[in-house]
Amino acid sequence: MILGYRLKQLRKENNMSQAELGKKLGVTKVSVSGYENGTRIPSMEVLETILNVFNISADYMLGREVNVVAEDNDNLSLLLASDDIDIIRELRKQPTLYNKVANDPKRFFSGLYKKNI
């Protein structure tokens, strides 16, 4: 689930531990870990608090909006083939697998390469 990936990314960008974020959200560290791993889904109240803590939109948090930033301040153009979009859609149907890929894509795929898949 994109929500878990984005939550972890935002937490790390803001130099927060899971416990610190949990305090801000009014939940436990275990709950934050569950949200990040895709094994738990935050309530609407917690989701609203997440949006307020990080000052982000629900569309961004839920993966409906993608912010693309070029590191060298050049214009950046992104094109996805329909096959690429189909792969992403199928991967999102598997939240555990999606989180593994999203959290560390290089590590995930290097493991596959070693297995000759």
C-alpha positions in Angstrom: 0.0 0.0 0.0 1.4 3.4 -1.0 0.2 4.9 2.3 2.7 2.8 4.3 5.5 3.7 2.0 4.7 7.4 2.0 4.2 7.4 5.8 7.6 5.9 6.4 9.2 8.2 3.9 7.7 11.3 5.5 8.6 10.1 9.0 12.2 9.6 8.0 12.4 12.9 6.1 11.3 14.6 9.3 13.8 12.7 11.5 11.1 11.1 13.6 11.1 7.7 15.2 8.0 5.5 15.1 7.4 6.3 18.8 7.6 10.0 18.2 5.2 9.9 15.3 2.9 7.6 17.4 2.7 10.3 20.1 1.8 13.0 17.6 -0.9 10.7 16.1 -2.2 9.4 19.5 -1.3 5.8 18.7 1.4 3.3 19.7 4.7 2.7 18.0 3.3 -0.7 17.0 0.4 0.9 15.2 2.8 3.2 13.3 4.9 0.1 12.3 1.7 -1.6 11.2 0.7 1.4 9.0 4.1 1.5 7.4 4.2 -2.3 6.8 0.7 -2.4 5.4 -0.6 -4.7 8.1 -2.8 -2.0 9.6 -4.9 0.8 8.1 -5.3 4.0 10.1 -8.7 5.2 11.0 -10.1 8.3 9.3 -9.2 10.4 12.5 -5.6 9.1 12.4 -5.3 9.7 8.7 -6.5 13.3 9.1 -3.9 13.8 11.9 -1.2 12.3 9.6 -2.2 14.8 6.9 -2.0 17.7 9.4 1.3 16.6 11.0 3.1 16.5 7.6 1.0 19.2 5.9 0.2 17.0 2.9 -2.9 16.3 0.9 -4.9 13.1 1.1 -4.4 12.6 -2.6 -0.6 12.6 -2.1 -0.8 10.2 0.9 -3.1 7.8 -1.0 -0.9 7.7 -4.1 -3.3 9.7 -6.3 -0.8 12.5 -6.8 2.9 12.2 -7.5 5.4 14.9 -6.8 8.3 14.7 -9.2 11.3 16.9 -8.4 14.5 17.2 -10.5 17.6 17.3 -8.3 19.4 19.7 -10.7 16.4 22.1 -11.1 16.0 21.1 -14.8 12.5 20.3 -16.2 11.7 16.7 -15.7 9.4 14.7 -18.0 8.0 11.4 -17.0 6.4 8.9 -19.4 5.0 5.6 -18.5 4.0 3.0 -21.0 0.6 1.3 -20.5 2.4 -1.9 -19.7 4.3 -0.1 -16.9 1.0 1.2 -15.5 -0.5 -2.3 -15.6 2.5 -3.6 -13.6 2.1 -0.9 -11.0 -1.7 -1.6 -10.7 -1.1 -5.3 -10.2 1.7 -4.7 -7.7 -0.6 -2.4 -5.6 -3.1 -5.3 -5.3 -0.4 -7.1 -3.2 0.3 -4.6 -0.3 3.0 -6.7 1.4 4.9 -7.2 -1.8 4.4 -3.6 -2.8 5.9 -2.4 0.5 8.9 -4.7 0.1 9.6 -3.3 -3.4 8.9 0.3 -2.5 11.0 0.3 0.7 14.2 -0.8 -1.0 13.8 -1.6 -4.7 17.5 -2.2 -5.4 17.7 -4.8 -2.7 14.4 -6.4 -3.7 15.4 -6.8 -7.3 19.0 -7.8 -6.6 17.5 -10.7 -4.6 15.5 -11.8 -7.6 18.4 -11.5 -9.9 20.4 -13.8 -7.7 17.6 -16.4 -7.8 17.6 -16.1 -11.7 13.9 -15.3 -11.8 
